[in-house]
Every structure is written in structure tokens, then in C-alpha cells.
Amino acid sequence: MRTPHFYVFDQDRNLVYCGRGVDNPRDTSQMKVNDLDNALEDLLSGKPIRVPLTNPIGCNVKWDGKDAHWMPAEACDLVR
């Protein structure tokens, strides 16, 4: 529903991470968490993914016939 939206799969093609890349993509100098790097690090070290699902941060995907800022209600937050 938003872009970018990252997906990480393990060697068996199981989805192990879904969500944002970083917690502050507009100003990475203020970034505190790199969720995508953490997920990849956990996967490659054989550990469970510490946070397997986060809300993506970015522009909404545009929908044909809808206002440019429209999003389905269920798309607003994956994680509450």
C-alpha cells in the first residue's frame, strides 16, 4: 500500500520480514533503527528476526479512479 515496502524471504522462500527500511527515511541522519538491515543480519546469522513486521513509510500507491492521497482504511497501519 506504500512504497517502498520491503520483503525478506529465507532460503526456503518463507517471508521472514515485511515493512519499512528505516525509521526515518526522510532524514537518515536522524535514523535510529534500520529494520531492513536488522532483518538481513538476523537472517544471515541464523537468529529469529527480532521485528518481523513494521509499517512501511513512504508514498501511498496510486489507485486508478481515486484521489492521489486515497488509501483503503485497512492499509493505514499493519502494526498498531
PDB file of N, CA, C and O in Angstrom, chain B, residues numbered from 101:
ATOM      1  N   MET B 101       0.808  -1.192   0.000  1.00  0.00           N
ATOM      2  CA  MET B 101       0.000   0.000   0.000  1.00  0.00           C
ATOM      3  C   MET B 101       0.859   1.267   0.000  1.00  0.00           C
ATOM      4  O   MET B 101       0.404   2.339  -0.399  1.00  0.00           O
ATOM      5  N   ARG B 102       2.101   1.128   0.452  1.00  0.00           N
ATOM      6  CA  ARG B 102       3.047   2.253   0.411  1.00  0.00           C
ATOM      7  C   ARG B 102       4.322   1.775  -0.280  1.00  0.00           C
ATOM      8  O   ARG B 102       4.609   0.581  -0.354  1.00  0.00           O
ATOM      9  N   THR B 103       5.058   2.736  -0.772  1.00  0.00           N
ATOM     10  CA  THR B 103       6.314   2.399  -1.411  1.00  0.00           C
ATOM     11  C   THR B 103       7.411   3.341  -0.887  1.00  0.00           C
ATOM     12  O   THR B 103       7.176   4.546  -0.803  1.00  0.00           O
ATOM     13  N   PRO B 104       8.569   2.842  -0.543  1.00  0.00           N
ATOM     14  CA  PRO B 104       8.986   1.449  -0.652  1.00  0.00           C
ATOM     15  C   PRO B 104       8.394   0.582   0.459  1.00  0.00           C
ATOM     16  O   PRO B 104       8.103   1.061   1.555  1.00  0.00           O
ATOM     17  N   HIS B 105       8.229  -0.673   0.157  1.00  0.00           N
ATOM     18  CA  HIS B 105       7.728  -1.673   1.093  1.00  0.00           C
ATOM     19  C   HIS B 105       8.624  -2.895   0.876  1.00  0.00           C
ATOM     20  O   HIS B 105       8.606  -3.497  -0.198  1.00  0.00           O
ATOM     21  N   PHE B 106       9.401  -3.257   1.887  1.00  0.00           N
ATOM     22  CA  PHE B 106      10.426  -4.294   1.735  1.00  0.00           C
ATOM     23  C   PHE B 106       9.932  -5.658   2.199  1.00  0.00           C
ATOM     24  O   PHE B 106       9.146  -5.766   3.139  1.00  0.00           O
ATOM     25  N   TYR B 107      10.408  -6.692   1.522  1.00  0.00           N
ATOM     26  CA  TYR B 107      10.081  -8.075   1.841  1.00  0.00           C
ATOM     27  C   TYR B 107      11.383  -8.862   1.863  1.00  0.00           C
ATOM     28  O   TYR B 107      12.200  -8.741   0.950  1.00  0.00           O
ATOM     29  N   VAL B 108      11.580  -9.673   2.907  1.00  0.00           N
ATOM     30  CA  VAL B 108      12.765 -10.526   3.003  1.00  0.00           C
ATOM     31  C   VAL B 108      12.281 -11.965   3.146  1.00  0.00           C
ATOM     32  O   VAL B 108      11.434 -12.278   3.982  1.00  0.00           O
ATOM     33  N   PHE B 109      12.843 -12.828   2.307  1.00  0.00           N
ATOM     34  CA  PHE B 109      12.494 -14.245   2.313  1.00  0.00           C
ATOM     35  C   PHE B 109      13.713 -15.062   2.713  1.00  0.00           C
ATOM     36  O   PHE B 109      14.845 -14.696   2.397  1.00  0.00           O
ATOM     37  N   ASP B 110      13.481 -16.162   3.403  1.00  0.00           N
ATOM     38  CA  ASP B 110      14.591 -17.046   3.760  1.00  0.00           C
ATOM     39  C   ASP B 110      14.904 -17.981   2.599  1.00  0.00           C
ATOM     40  O   ASP B 110      14.299 -17.877   1.532  1.00  0.00           O
ATOM     41  N   GLN B 111      15.852 -18.898   2.809  1.00  0.00           N
ATOM     42  CA  GLN B 111      16.288 -19.781   1.728  1.00  0.00           C
ATOM     43  C   GLN B 111      15.191 -20.722   1.251  1.00  0.00           C
ATOM     44  O   GLN B 111      15.275 -21.261   0.147  1.00  0.00           O
ATOM     45  N   ASP B 112      14.165 -20.925   2.068  1.00  0.00           N
ATOM     46  CA  ASP B 112      13.035 -21.762   1.679  1.00  0.00           C
ATOM     47  C   ASP B 112      11.880 -20.945   1.105  1.00  0.00           C
ATOM     48  O   ASP B 112      10.782 -21.458   0.887  1.00  0.00           O
ATOM     49  N   ARG B 113      12.150 -19.676   0.868  1.00  0.00           N
ATOM     50  CA  ARG B 113      11.178 -18.732   0.313  1.00  0.00           C
ATOM     51  C   ARG B 113      10.010 -18.441   1.256  1.00  0.00           C
ATOM     52  O   ARG B 113       8.900 -18.145   0.813  1.00  0.00           O
ATOM     53  N   ASN B 114      10.274 -18.527   2.554  1.00  0.00           N
ATOM     54  CA  ASN B 114       9.301 -18.115   3.563  1.00  0.00           C
ATOM     55  C   ASN B 114       9.514 -16.635   3.842  1.00  0.00           C
ATOM     56  O   ASN B 114      10.650 -16.183   3.990  1.00  0.00           O
ATOM     57  N   LEU B 115       8.432 -15.887   3.914  1.00  0.00           N
ATOM     58  CA  LEU B 115       8.525 -14.473   4.229  1.00  0.00           C
ATOM     59  C   LEU B 115       8.918 -14.321   5.690  1.00  0.00           C
ATOM     60  O   LEU B 115       8.207 -14.794   6.577  1.00  0.00           O
ATOM     61  N   VAL B 116      10.047 -13.662   5.947  1.00  0.00           N
ATOM     62  CA  VAL B 116      10.523 -13.513   7.327  1.00  0.00           C
ATOM     63  C   VAL B 116      10.515 -12.057   7.797  1.00  0.00           C
ATOM     64  O   VAL B 116      10.575 -11.793   8.998  1.00  0.00           O
ATOM     65  N   TYR B 117      10.440 -11.113   6.856  1.00  0.00           N
ATOM     66  CA  TYR B 117      10.347  -9.696   7.227  1.00  0.00           C
ATOM     67  C   TYR B 117       9.522  -8.975   6.180  1.00  0.00           C
ATOM     68  O   TYR B 117       9.620  -9.244   4.983  1.00  0.00           O
ATOM     69  N   CYS B 118       8.693  -8.037   6.672  1.00  0.00           N
ATOM     70  CA  CYS B 118       7.865  -7.228   5.794  1.00  0.00           C
ATOM     71  C   CYS B 118       7.726  -5.853   6.431  1.00  0.00           C
ATOM     72  O   CYS B 118       7.340  -5.746   7.595  1.00  0.00           O
ATOM     73  N   GLY B 119       8.039  -4.788   5.671  1.00  0.00           N
ATOM     74  CA  GLY B 119       7.841  -3.454   6.219  1.00  0.00           C
ATOM     75  C   GLY B 119       8.806  -2.414   5.699  1.00  0.00           C
ATOM     76  O   GLY B 119       9.244  -2.450   4.549  1.00  0.00           O
ATOM     77  N   ARG B 120       9.123  -1.485   6.584  1.00  0.00           N
ATOM     78  CA  ARG B 120       9.955  -0.333   6.235  1.00  0.00           C
ATOM     79  C   ARG B 120      11.433  -0.706   6.165  1.00  0.00           C
ATOM     80  O   ARG B 120      11.862  -1.743   6.670  1.00  0.00           O
ATOM     81  N   GLY B 121      12.188   0.169   5.527  1.00  0.00           N
ATOM     82  CA  GLY B 121      13.635   0.012   5.527  1.00  0.00           C
ATOM     83  C   GLY B 121      14.226   0.579   6.806  1.00  0.00           C
ATOM     84  O   GLY B 121      14.923  -0.114   7.548  1.00  0.00           O
ATOM     85  N   VAL B 122      13.935   1.850   7.050  1.00  0.00           N
ATOM     86  CA  VAL B 122      14.478   2.551   8.224  1.00  0.00           C
ATOM     87  C   VAL B 122      13.360   3.348   8.898  1.00  0.00           C
ATOM     88  O   VAL B 122      12.300   3.559   8.310  1.00  0.00           O
ATOM     89  N   ASP B 123      13.599   3.783  10.121  1.00  0.00           N
ATOM     90  CA  ASP B 123      12.571   4.506  10.866  1.00  0.00           C
ATOM     91  C   ASP B 123      12.460   5.978  10.483  1.00  0.00           C
ATOM     92  O   ASP B 123      11.482   6.628  10.854  1.00  0.00           O
ATOM     93  N   ASN B 124      13.422   6.519   9.757  1.00  0.00           N
ATOM     94  CA  ASN B 124      13.364   7.922   9.368  1.00  0.00           C
ATOM     95  C   ASN B 124      13.951   8.087   7.955  1.00  0.00           C
ATOM     96  O   ASN B 124      15.064   8.592   7.806  1.00  0.00           O
ATOM     97  N   PRO B 125      13.215   7.668   6.932  1.00  0.00           N
ATOM     98  CA  PRO B 125      13.776   7.710   5.583  1.00  0.00           C
ATOM     99  C   PRO B 125      13.956   9.118   5.023  1.00  0.00           C
ATOM    100  O   PRO B 125      14.771   9.320   4.123  1.00  0.00           O
ATOM    101  N   ARG B 126      13.218  10.082   5.533  1.00  0.00           N
ATOM    102  CA  ARG B 126      13.331  11.453   5.016  1.00  0.00           C
ATOM    103  C   ARG B 126      14.601  12.144   5.487  1.00  0.00           C
ATOM    104  O   ARG B 126      15.113  13.043   4.819  1.00  0.00           O
ATOM    105  N   ASP B 127      15.104  11.722   6.636  1.00  0.00           N
ATOM    106  CA  ASP B 127      16.334  12.315   7.170  1.00  0.00           C
ATOM    107  C   ASP B 127      17.127  11.214   7.868  1.00  0.00           C
ATOM    108  O   ASP B 127      17.014  11.024   9.079  1.00  0.00           O
ATOM    109  N   THR B 128      17.919  10.502   7.098  1.00  0.00           N
ATOM    110  CA  THR B 128      18.644   9.355   7.651  1.00  0.00           C
ATOM    111  C   THR B 128      19.689   9.756   8.686  1.00  0.00           C
ATOM    112  O   THR B 128      20.182   8.904   9.426  1.00  0.00           O
ATOM    113  N   SER B 129      20.035  11.050   8.748  1.00  0.00           N
ATOM    114  CA  SER B 129      20.943  11.473   9.817  1.00  0.00           C
ATOM    115  C   SER B 129      20.252  11.382  11.179  1.00  0.00           C
ATOM    116  O   SER B 129      20.916  11.343  12.215  1.00  0.00           O
ATOM    117  N   GLN B 130      18.921  11.348  11.174  1.00  0.00           N
ATOM    118  CA  GLN B 130      18.136  11.218  12.403  1.00  0.00           C
ATOM    119  C   GLN B 130      17.656   9.779  12.631  1.00  0.00           C
ATOM    120  O   GLN B 130      16.923   9.509  13.583  1.00  0.00           O
ATOM    121  N   MET B 131      18.065   8.872  11.767  1.00  0.00           N
ATOM    122  CA  MET B 131      17.638   7.479  11.831  1.00  0.00           C
ATOM    123  C   MET B 131      18.142   6.824  13.123  1.00  0.00           C
ATOM    124  O   MET B 131      19.298   6.991  13.513  1.00  0.00           O
ATOM    125  N   LYS B 132      17.255   6.083  13.770  1.00  0.00           N
ATOM    126  CA  LYS B 132      17.628   5.335  14.972  1.00  0.00           C
ATOM    127  C   LYS B 132      17.591   3.836  14.738  1.00  0.00           C
ATOM    128  O   LYS B 132      18.321   3.089  15.391  1.00  0.00           O
ATOM    129  N   VAL B 133      16.741   3.380  13.803  1.00  0.00           N
ATOM    130  CA  VAL B 133      16.578   1.945  13.557  1.00  0.00           C
ATOM    131  C   VAL B 133      16.617   1.673  12.061  1.00  0.00           C
ATOM    132  O   VAL B 133      15.929   2.332  11.281  1.00  0.00           O
ATOM    133  N   ASN B 134      17.426   0.698  11.670  1.00  0.00           N
ATOM    134  CA  ASN B 134      17.451   0.222  10.293  1.00  0.00           C
ATOM    135  C   ASN B 134      16.846  -1.178  10.309  1.00  0.00           C
ATOM    136  O   ASN B 134      17.558  -2.173  10.447  1.00  0.00           O
ATOM    137  N   ASP B 135      15.528  -1.240  10.165  1.00  0.00           N
ATOM    138  CA  ASP B 135      14.816  -2.514  10.284  1.00  0.00           C
ATOM    139  C   ASP B 135      15.212  -3.511   9.205  1.00  0.00           C
ATOM    140  O   ASP B 135      15.320  -4.706   9.479  1.00  0.00           O
ATOM    141  N   LEU B 136      15.426  -3.042   7.994  1.00  0.00           N
ATOM    142  CA  LEU B 136      15.803  -3.943   6.914  1.00  0.00           C
ATOM    143  C   LEU B 136      17.179  -4.549   7.163  1.00  0.00           C
ATOM    144  O   LEU B 136      17.351  -5.760   7.019  1.00  0.00           O
ATOM    145  N   ASP B 137      18.162  -3.731   7.535  1.00  0.00           N
ATOM    146  CA  ASP B 137      19.489  -4.266   7.865  1.00  0.00           C
ATOM    147  C   ASP B 137      19.410  -5.249   9.030  1.00  0.00           C
ATOM    148  O   ASP B 137      20.056  -6.297   9.008  1.00  0.00           O
ATOM    149  N   ASN B 138      18.617  -4.911  10.048  1.00  0.00           N
ATOM    150  CA  ASN B 138      18.471  -5.812  11.201  1.00  0.00           C
ATOM    151  C   ASN B 138      17.897  -7.157  10.779  1.00  0.00           C
ATOM    152  O   ASN B 138      18.365  -8.205  11.224  1.00  0.00           O
ATOM    153  N   ALA B 139      16.885  -7.127   9.921  1.00  0.00           N
ATOM    154  CA  ALA B 139      16.271  -8.375   9.460  1.00  0.00           C
ATOM    155  C   ALA B 139      17.269  -9.215   8.669  1.00  0.00           C
ATOM    156  O   ALA B 139      17.354 -10.429   8.855  1.00  0.00           O
ATOM    157  N   LEU B 140      18.022  -8.564   7.789  1.00  0.00           N
ATOM    158  CA  LEU B 140      19.019  -9.296   7.000  1.00  0.00           C
ATOM    159  C   LEU B 140      20.128  -9.849   7.880  1.00  0.00           C
ATOM    160  O   LEU B 140      20.577 -10.979   7.688  1.00  0.00           O
ATOM    161  N   GLU B 141      20.568  -9.047   8.851  1.00  0.00           N
ATOM    162  CA  GLU B 141      21.600  -9.503   9.781  1.00  0.00           C
ATOM    163  C   GLU B 141      21.111 -10.719  10.575  1.00  0.00           C
ATOM    164  O   GLU B 141      21.836 -11.704  10.718  1.00  0.00           O
ATOM    165  N   ASP B 142      19.890 -10.645  11.085  1.00  0.00           N
ATOM    166  CA  ASP B 142      19.328 -11.767  11.844  1.00  0.00           C
ATOM    167  C   ASP B 142      19.218 -13.008  10.972  1.00  0.00           C
ATOM    168  O   ASP B 142      19.591 -14.102  11.397  1.00  0.00           O
ATOM    169  N   LEU B 143      18.712 -12.848   9.761  1.00  0.00           N
ATOM    170  CA  LEU B 143      18.547 -13.980   8.853  1.00  0.00           C
ATOM    171  C   LEU B 143      19.877 -14.640   8.548  1.00  0.00           C
ATOM    172  O   LEU B 143      20.001 -15.862   8.622  1.00  0.00           O
ATOM    173  N   LEU B 144      20.875 -13.833   8.203  1.00  0.00           N
ATOM    174  CA  LEU B 144      22.176 -14.393   7.830  1.00  0.00           C
ATOM    175  C   LEU B 144      22.923 -15.004   9.002  1.00  0.00           C
ATOM    176  O   LEU B 144      23.786 -15.861   8.808  1.00  0.00           O
ATOM    177  N   SER B 145      22.599 -14.571  10.226  1.00  0.00           N
ATOM    178  CA  SER B 145      23.263 -15.150  11.396  1.00  0.00           C
ATOM    179  C   SER B 145      22.479 -16.324  11.978  1.00  0.00           C
ATOM    180  O   SER B 145      22.902 -16.929  12.964  1.00  0.00           O
ATOM    181  N   GLY B 146      21.330 -16.649  11.366  1.00  0.00           N
ATOM    182  CA  GLY B 146      20.550 -17.794  11.826  1.00  0.00           C
ATOM    183  C   GLY B 146      19.669 -17.502  13.033  1.00  0.00           C
ATOM    184  O   GLY B 146      19.123 -18.425  13.637  1.00  0.00           O
ATOM    185  N   LYS B 147      19.526 -16.238  13.389  1.00  0.00           N
ATOM    186  CA  LYS B 147      18.697 -15.857  14.540  1.00  0.00           C
ATOM    187  C   LYS B 147      17.266 -15.593  14.082  1.00  0.00           C
ATOM    188  O   LYS B 147      17.035 -15.319  12.904  1.00  0.00           O
ATOM    189  N   PRO B 148      16.310 -15.672  14.996  1.00  0.00           N
ATOM    190  CA  PRO B 148      14.948 -15.244  14.648  1.00  0.00           C
ATOM    191  C   PRO B 148      14.959 -13.752  14.334  1.00  0.00           C
ATOM    192  O   PRO B 148      15.725 -12.996  14.931  1.00  0.00           O
ATOM    193  N   ILE B 149      14.126 -13.333  13.415  1.00  0.00           N
ATOM    194  CA  ILE B 149      14.038 -11.918  13.064  1.00  0.00           C
ATOM    195  C   ILE B 149      13.457 -11.178  14.270  1.00  0.00           C
ATOM    196  O   ILE B 149      12.351 -11.481  14.717  1.00  0.00           O
ATOM    197  N   ARG B 150      14.201 -10.218  14.787  1.00  0.00           N
ATOM    198  CA  ARG B 150      13.790  -9.540  16.036  1.00  0.00           C
ATOM    199  C   ARG B 150      12.492  -8.762  15.886  1.00  0.00           C
ATOM    200  O   ARG B 150      11.697  -8.722  16.825  1.00  0.00           O
ATOM    201  N   VAL B 151      12.254  -8.145  14.742  1.00  0.00           N
ATOM    202  CA  VAL B 151      10.995  -7.428  14.476  1.00  0.00           C
ATOM    203  C   VAL B 151      10.570  -7.811  13.051  1.00  0.00           C
ATOM    204  O   VAL B 151      11.018  -7.185  12.090  1.00  0.00           O
ATOM    205  N   PRO B 152       9.718  -8.824  12.904  1.00  0.00           N
ATOM    206  CA  PRO B 152       9.397  -9.337  11.574  1.00  0.00           C
ATOM    207  C   PRO B 152       8.388  -8.514  10.775  1.00  0.00           C
ATOM    208  O   PRO B 152       8.239  -8.728   9.572  1.00  0.00           O
ATOM    209  N   LEU B 153       7.688  -7.570  11.430  1.00  0.00           N
ATOM    210  CA  LEU B 153       6.679  -6.782  10.728  1.00  0.00           C
ATOM    211  C   LEU B 153       6.698  -5.349  11.222  1.00  0.00           C
ATOM    212  O   LEU B 153       6.578  -5.097  12.421  1.00  0.00           O
ATOM    213  N   THR B 154       6.848  -4.406  10.294  1.00  0.00           N
ATOM    214  CA  THR B 154       6.789  -2.979  10.616  1.00  0.00           C
ATOM    215  C   THR B 154       5.894  -2.302   9.588  1.00  0.00           C
ATOM    216  O   THR B 154       5.627  -2.860   8.523  1.00  0.00           O
ATOM    217  N   ASN B 155       5.433  -1.103   9.909  1.00  0.00           N
ATOM    218  CA  ASN B 155       4.654  -0.324   8.950  1.00  0.00           C
ATOM    219  C   ASN B 155       5.599   0.312   7.941  1.00  0.00           C
ATOM    220  O   ASN B 155       6.568   0.966   8.327  1.00  0.00           O
ATOM    221  N   PRO B 156       5.324   0.128   6.642  1.00  0.00           N
ATOM    222  CA  PRO B 156       6.150   0.800   5.649  1.00  0.00           C
ATOM    223  C   PRO B 156       5.949   2.306   5.738  1.00  0.00           C
ATOM    224  O   PRO B 156       4.863   2.778   6.075  1.00  0.00           O
ATOM    225  N   ILE B 157       7.003   3.054   5.433  1.00  0.00           N
ATOM    226  CA  ILE B 157       6.958   4.514   5.441  1.00  0.00           C
ATOM    227  C   ILE B 157       7.244   4.972   4.022  1.00  0.00           C
ATOM    228  O   ILE B 157       8.265   4.607   3.440  1.00  0.00           O
ATOM    229  N   GLY B 158       6.362   5.755   3.477  1.00  0.00           N
ATOM    230  CA  GLY B 158       6.593   6.266   2.137  1.00  0.00           C
ATOM    231  C   GLY B 158       5.318   6.760   1.505  1.00  0.00           C
ATOM    232  O   GLY B 158       4.305   6.948   2.179  1.00  0.00           O
ATOM    233  N   CYS B 159       5.375   6.966   0.214  1.00  0.00           N
ATOM    234  CA  CYS B 159       4.222   7.464  -0.522  1.00  0.00           C
ATOM    235  C   CYS B 159       3.210   6.349  -0.730  1.00  0.00           C
ATOM    236  O   CYS B 159       3.567   5.182  -0.897  1.00  0.00           O
ATOM    237  N   ASN B 160       1.938   6.734  -0.716  1.00  0.00           N
ATOM    238  CA  ASN B 160       0.927   5.720  -0.968  1.00  0.00           C
ATOM    239  C   ASN B 160       0.929   5.334  -2.444  1.00  0.00           C
ATOM    240  O   ASN B 160       1.276   6.135  -3.313  1.00  0.00           O
ATOM    241  N   VAL B 161       0.539   4.106  -2.704  1.00  0.00           N
ATOM    242  CA  VAL B 161       0.404   3.624  -4.067  1.00  0.00           C
ATOM    243  C   VAL B 161      -0.853   4.273  -4.651  1.00  0.00           C
ATOM    244  O   VAL B 161      -1.889   4.327  -3.988  1.00  0.00           O
ATOM    245  N   LYS B 162      -0.765   4.757  -5.868  1.00  0.00           N
ATOM    246  CA  LYS B 162      -1.896   5.428  -6.506  1.00  0.00           C
ATOM    247  C   LYS B 162      -2.883   4.391  -7.048  1.00  0.00           C
ATOM    248  O   LYS B 162      -2.487   3.344  -7.560  1.00  0.00           O
ATOM    249  N   TRP B 163      -4.173   4.705  -6.925  1.00  0.00           N
ATOM    250  CA  TRP B 163      -5.248   3.796  -7.336  1.00  0.00           C
ATOM    251  C   TRP B 163      -6.039   4.429  -8.473  1.00  0.00           C
ATOM    252  O   TRP B 163      -6.468   5.578  -8.366  1.00  0.00           O
ATOM    253  N   ASP B 164      -6.233   3.700  -9.543  1.00  0.00           N
ATOM    254  CA  ASP B 164      -6.973   4.183 -10.692  1.00  0.00           C
ATOM    255  C   ASP B 164      -8.376   4.628 -10.277  1.00  0.00           C
ATOM    256  O   ASP B 164      -9.117   3.876  -9.644  1.00  0.00           O
ATOM    257  N   GLY B 165      -8.723   5.849 -10.640  1.00  0.00           N
ATOM    258  CA  GLY B 165     -10.055   6.352 -10.347  1.00  0.00           C
ATOM    259  C   GLY B 165     -10.219   6.937  -8.955  1.00  0.00           C
ATOM    260  O   GLY B 165     -11.319   7.353  -8.592  1.00  0.00           O
ATOM    261  N   LYS B 166      -9.151   6.980  -8.166  1.00  0.00           N
ATOM    262  CA  LYS B 166      -9.222   7.519  -6.801  1.00  0.00           C
ATOM    263  C   LYS B 166      -8.336   8.754  -6.687  1.00  0.00           C
ATOM    264  O   LYS B 166      -7.400   8.939  -7.464  1.00  0.00           O
ATOM    265  N   ASP B 167      -8.649   9.595  -5.704  1.00  0.00           N
ATOM    266  CA  ASP B 167      -7.824  10.753  -5.401  1.00  0.00           C
ATOM    267  C   ASP B 167      -6.388  10.301  -5.124  1.00  0.00           C
ATOM    268  O   ASP B 167      -6.179   9.197  -4.622  1.00  0.00           O
ATOM    269  N   ALA B 168      -5.409  11.129  -5.440  1.00  0.00           N
ATOM    270  CA  ALA B 168      -3.992  10.763  -5.299  1.00  0.00           C
ATOM    271  C   ALA B 168      -3.603  10.379  -3.878  1.00  0.00           C
ATOM    272  O   ALA B 168      -2.622   9.660  -3.692  1.00  0.00           O
ATOM    273  N   HIS B 169      -4.340  10.835  -2.874  1.00  0.00           N
ATOM    274  CA  HIS B 169      -3.986  10.525  -1.485  1.00  0.00           C
ATOM    275  C   HIS B 169      -4.881   9.465  -0.869  1.00  0.00           C
ATOM    276  O   HIS B 169      -4.760   9.180   0.322  1.00  0.00           O
ATOM    277  N   TRP B 170      -5.776   8.874  -1.650  1.00  0.00           N
ATOM    278  CA  TRP B 170      -6.693   7.865  -1.137  1.00  0.00           C
ATOM    279  C   TRP B 170      -5.956   6.565  -0.836  1.00  0.00           C
ATOM    280  O   TRP B 170      -5.078   6.148  -1.592  1.00  0.00           O
ATOM    281  N   MET B 171      -6.319   5.932   0.267  1.00  0.00           N
ATOM    282  CA  MET B 171      -5.843   4.586   0.602  1.00  0.00           C
ATOM    283  C   MET B 171      -6.975   3.841   1.268  1.00  0.00           C
ATOM    284  O   MET B 171      -7.785   4.454   1.965  1.00  0.00           O
ATOM    285  N   PRO B 172      -7.058   2.528   1.075  1.00  0.00           N
ATOM    286  CA  PRO B 172      -8.073   1.763   1.793  1.00  0.00           C
ATOM    287  C   PRO B 172      -7.834   1.874   3.298  1.00  0.00           C
ATOM    288  O   PRO B 172      -6.688   1.941   3.744  1.00  0.00           O
ATOM    289  N   ALA B 173      -8.892   1.894   4.064  1.00  0.00           N
ATOM    290  CA  ALA B 173      -8.766   2.050   5.528  1.00  0.00           C
ATOM    291  C   ALA B 173      -7.868   0.984   6.133  1.00  0.00           C
ATOM    292  O   ALA B 173      -7.109   1.283   7.055  1.00  0.00           O
ATOM    293  N   GLU B 174      -7.927  -0.235   5.650  1.00  0.00           N
ATOM    294  CA  GLU B 174      -7.130  -1.320   6.212  1.00  0.00           C
ATOM    295  C   GLU B 174      -5.635  -1.188   5.900  1.00  0.00           C
ATOM    296  O   GLU B 174      -4.819  -1.940   6.432  1.00  0.00           O
ATOM    297  N   ALA B 175      -5.285  -0.241   5.046  1.00  0.00           N
ATOM    298  CA  ALA B 175      -3.883  -0.084   4.646  1.00  0.00           C
ATOM    299  C   ALA B 175      -3.144   0.914   5.517  1.00  0.00           C
ATOM    300  O   ALA B 175      -1.927   1.049   5.396  1.00  0.00           O
ATOM    301  N   CYS B 176      -3.843   1.610   6.381  1.00  0.00           N
ATOM    302  CA  CYS B 176      -3.197   2.680   7.135  1.00  0.00           C
ATOM    303  C   CYS B 176      -2.116   2.177   8.073  1.00  0.00           C
ATOM    304  O   CYS B 176      -1.041   2.772   8.136  1.00  0.00           O
ATOM    305  N   ASP B 177      -2.362   1.119   8.791  1.00  0.00           N
ATOM    306  CA  ASP B 177      -1.366   0.574   9.706  1.00  0.00           C
ATOM    307  C   ASP B 177      -1.448  -0.942   9.722  1.00  0.00           C
ATOM    308  O   ASP B 177      -2.522  -1.511   9.922  1.00  0.00           O
ATOM    309  N   LEU B 178      -0.332  -1.583   9.516  1.00  0.00           N
ATOM    310  CA  LEU B 178      -0.252  -3.036   9.654  1.00  0.00           C
ATOM    311  C   LEU B 178      -0.016  -3.401  11.109  1.00  0.00           C
ATOM    312  O   LEU B 178      -0.528  -4.401  11.610  1.00  0.00           O
ATOM    313  N   VAL B 179       0.766  -2.573  11.769  1.00  0.00           N
ATOM    314  CA  VAL B 179       1.171  -2.815  13.152  1.00  0.00           C
ATOM    315  C   VAL B 179       0.648  -1.664  13.990  1.00  0.00           C
ATOM    316  O   VAL B 179       0.874  -0.501  13.657  1.00  0.00           O
ATOM    317  N   ARG B 180      -0.032  -1.968  15.047  1.00  0.00           N
ATOM    318  CA  ARG B 180      -0.539  -0.898  15.934  1.00  0.00           C
ATOM    319  C   ARG B 180       0.114  -0.966  17.261  1.00  0.00           C
ATOM    320  O   ARG B 180      -0.181  -0.152  18.136  1.00  0.00           O
TER     321      ARG B 180
END
